[in-house]
């Protein structure tokens, strides 16, 4: 191969690499050096995202099949909000039939007074409010409960988060509708029985099976996480004969 041809191929590859990096930045994925400081506290889960960084300038979709799945998603998002809102920023939560009890968010160190709850009657109003709220750079996140999210609607939301840097969470309640959208990640959160300490009354910390069924430019997977009072705790489990055996717990974040 001539040096001229080899030089042209190297230049072309450099251009492709630069375009890939630019696209990841536009989608909210920061370089790894920044990510170490900007970690969200999800441990191994964060490694499946490009550059090992949880994408904040992105739309995250949560799929719920049953009411208990919706409650589990609310709790998991509460844990994420405790990190996203740690600098005093506010959050907007929009719904047509909200079931969340605001005070319950204190379990995840989230002050409910810093969340603006907006209850509307129509789904299209939820989408309009979410798009407008996502344009407000002073917010940490926007949460919207929806039955459906189309490709065009998701594109409008993604454009808004790319401009403002606000994280968007969509809780899709009607999972029977299979839709294509541009959400960066699709999550499925289901409850897992908690464990109590020996001799201690009451119930243990909330636990979830956290499944990432879609990760743009990343690797889907499934984990078990627990909310350890002030952060996520990763729990490694093995299922045998319908019984969960706790092999290891380790603090993350």
C-alpha positions in Angstrom: 0.0 0.0 0.0 1.4 3.4 -1.0 2.1 6.0 1.7 -0.4 8.3 0.0 -3.2 5.8 0.2 -2.3 4.8 3.7 -2.4 8.5 4.8 -5.8 9.0 3.2 -7.2 6.0 5.0 -5.8 7.2 8.4 -7.3 10.7 7.8 -10.6 9.1 7.0 -10.5 7.0 10.2 -9.6 10.0 12.3 -12.6 11.8 10.8 -14.9 8.9 11.6 -13.6 8.7 15.2 -14.1 12.5 15.7 -17.7 12.2 14.3 -18.4 9.3 16.7 -17.1 11.3 19.7 -19.2 14.4 18.6 -22.3 12.3 18.3 -21.8 10.8 21.8 -21.4 14.3 23.2 -24.6 15.5 21.5 -26.4 12.6 23.0 -25.2 13.5 26.5 -22.3 11.0 26.9 -19.3 12.7 28.4 -15.6 11.6 28.0 -14.4 9.1 30.6 -12.2 11.6 32.4 -15.2 13.8 33.2 -17.4 10.8 34.0 -15.3 9.8 37.0 -16.2 13.0 38.7 -19.8 13.1 37.4 -20.8 9.6 38.4 -24.5 9.1 39.3 -23.8 6.3 41.8 -25.0 3.2 39.9 -21.7 1.3 40.0 -21.5 -1.5 37.5 -24.6 -0.2 35.7 -22.9 3.0 34.6 -20.2 0.9 32.8 -22.7 -0.3 30.2 -23.2 3.3 28.9 -20.7 4.8 26.4 -17.6 6.1 28.2 -19.0 4.5 31.4 -21.1 7.6 32.2 -24.8 7.8 33.0 -26.3 10.1 30.2 -27.9 13.1 31.8 -28.7 15.1 28.6 -31.0 12.3 27.6 -34.5 10.8 27.8 -34.8 7.7 29.9 -37.9 5.5 29.4 -39.3 3.3 32.2 -41.7 0.5 31.3 -44.3 -0.7 33.8 -46.4 -3.8 33.3 -48.2 -3.8 36.7 -49.0 -1.2 39.4 -46.2 -2.6 41.6 -43.8 -2.0 38.7 -44.8 1.6 38.6 -44.3 2.0 42.3 -40.8 0.4 42.0 -40.0 2.8 39.2 -41.1 5.7 41.3 -38.7 4.6 44.1 -35.8 4.0 41.8 -36.2 7.4 40.2 -36.4 8.9 43.6 -32.9 7.5 44.3 -31.7 9.0 41.0 -33.3 12.4 41.9 -31.5 12.5 45.2 -28.2 12.6 43.3 -29.4 14.9 40.4 -30.9 17.4 42.9 -28.1 17.4 45.4 -27.0 20.9 44.5 -30.4 22.3 45.3 -32.0 22.2 41.9 -35.7 21.5 41.5 -37.6 18.9 39.5 -41.0 18.9 37.7 -43.3 15.8 37.9 -46.2 15.7 35.5 -49.1 13.2 35.4 -52.8 12.7 34.6 -53.4 10.2 37.4 -50.5 10.5 39.9 -50.3 7.7 42.5 -47.0 8.9 44.1 -47.3 10.1 47.7 -44.8 13.0 47.8 -43.7 12.5 51.4 -42.5 9.0 50.5 -39.7 10.6 48.6 -38.0 11.5 51.9 -37.1 7.9 52.1 -34.7 8.6 49.2 -33.4 11.9 50.7 -35.5 14.0 48.3 -37.3 17.0 49.7 -40.8 16.9 48.2 -41.0 20.7 48.5 -38.4 20.9 45.8 -40.6 19.0 43.3 -43.2 20.8 41.3 -46.1 18.4 40.8 -48.3 19.3 37.8 -51.5 17.3 37.4 -53.3 17.6 34.1 -56.3 15.9 32.4 -54.9 15.0 29.0 -51.8 13.1 27.8 -51.0 15.8 25.2 -50.9 18.3 28.0 -48.3 16.1 29.8 -46.2 16.1 26.7 -46.5 19.9 26.2 -45.6 20.6 29.8 -42.7 18.2 29.7 -41.2 19.7 26.6 -41.5 23.2 28.0 -40.0 22.2 31.4 -37.1 20.4 29.8 -36.1 23.7 28.2 -35.6 25.2 31.7 -31.8 24.9 32.5 -32.3 25.5 36.2 -34.1 22.2 36.7 -32.3 19.0 37.5 -34.8 16.7 35.9 -38.4 16.3 34.5 -40.5 13.2 35.2 -43.6 12.5 33.1 -46.1 9.7 33.4 -47.5 8.7 30.0 -49.3 5.8 28.3 -47.5 6.2 25.0 -44.5 8.0 23.5 -44.2 8.2 19.7 -41.1 8.7 17.6 -41.8 12.3 16.8 -42.7 13.2 20.3 -39.6 11.6 21.7 -37.5 13.5 19.2 -38.9 16.8 20.4 -38.1 15.9 24.0 -34.6 14.8 23.1 -33.9 18.1 21.3 -35.0 19.9 24.4 -32.7 18.0 26.7 -29.7 18.3 24.4 -30.2 22.1 24.5 -30.7 22.5 28.3 -28.8 19.5 29.8 -31.9 18.6 31.9 -32.5 14.8 32.4 -35.9 13.5 31.2 -37.6 10.5 32.7 -40.7 9.0 31.0 -42.8 6.5 33.0 -44.7 4.6 30.3 -47.7 2.9 32.0 -49.1 1.0 29.0 -46.3 -1.4 28.1 -48.7 -3.3 25.8 -48.1 -0.7 23.2 -44.8 -1.4 21.4 -43.5 1.9 20.2 -40.3 3.1 18.6 -38.7 6.2 20.0 -35.3 7.8 20.5 -35.0 7.3 24.2 -31.4 6.7 25.2 -32.2 4.0 27.7 -35.2 1.8 28.3 -35.5 0.5 31.9 -37.7 -2.1 33.5 -37.8 -1.9 37.3 -39.5 -4.6 39.3 -39.6 -5.1 43.1 -37.5 -7.7 44.9 -38.2 -8.8 48.5 -36.1 -6.8 51.0 -34.0 -8.4 53.8 -34.0 -7.4 57.4 -31.1 -7.6 59.8 -31.2 -10.4 62.4 -33.2 -9.4 65.4 -34.4 -6.1 63.9 -38.1 -5.3 63.5 -39.8 -3.8 60.5 -38.8 -4.2 56.8 -35.5 -3.8 55.1 -34.4 -1.3 52.5 -36.2 -1.2 49.1 -34.7 -3.6 46.5 -35.3 -3.7 42.8 -34.4 -5.9 39.8 -33.0 -3.3 37.5 -33.2 -4.3 33.8 -31.8 -2.2 31.0 -33.5 -3.6 27.9 -32.1 -0.9 25.6 -29.0 1.2 25.8 -28.1 3.4 22.8 -24.4 2.6 21.9 -24.2 0.5 25.1 -24.8 -3.0 26.5 -28.1 -4.0 28.1 -28.1 -6.1 31.2 -29.8 -6.9 34.5 -28.8 -6.2 38.2 -30.3 -6.2 41.7 -29.9 -2.9 43.6 -30.9 -1.8 47.1 -31.4 1.7 48.4 -29.0 1.7 51.4 -30.5 4.8 53.1 -28.4 7.4 51.3 -27.1 5.6 48.2 -27.6 2.6 45.9 -26.1 -0.7 47.0 -25.4 -3.4 44.5 -26.5 -6.9 45.5 -25.2 -9.9 43.6 -27.7 -12.8 43.7 -28.1 -16.3 42.5 -31.5 -17.9 41.9 -31.8 -21.6 42.7 -35.0 -23.7 43.1 -37.1 -20.5 43.3 -35.1 -19.2 46.3 -32.9 -16.1 46.2 -29.5 -16.6 47.9 -27.6 -13.4 48.8 -23.9 -13.9 47.7 -22.5 -10.5 48.1 -23.4 -6.9 48.9 -21.2 -4.0 48.2 -21.7 -0.3 48.5 -21.4 1.7 45.3 -21.3 5.4 44.4 
